[in-house]
């Protein structure tokens, strides 16, 4: 059994996928657009002009698979009550990842040493997803 995060970007999924590819070196492993759906959604559930929006995507971040979609394209994605955590191999890599995720976002806890990690920080990216960047201690 697997548990994967599924993020709904409400119209900005393609932009988010490109951002995570650039920031994290993520890879898109699957991408289906609304126009690819052999069973169109019930009338009134999707705004007109959303045929090219993303119905489903699978994004590989290291060893983790994160799912994503444009959802119902109602605008204003809301990511609350959770964070995604990444574990770079070194403080230098953590600095690069933290800075990349923070472009257009908001730092919640600056990256720095803690009692459990040589480098830990929290940042909301420009889509509102909270990321925890955490280097595991050696040993």
Secondary structure, DSSP 8 states (H G I E B T S, - for coil): -----EEE-TT-HHHHHHHHHHHH--EEEEEEEGGG-SS---TTSS-TT-TTSEEEEEEEETTEEEEEE-TT--S-----S--EEE--SSHHHHHHHHHHHHTTSEEEEEEE--SS-SSEEEEE-TTS-EEEEE-----
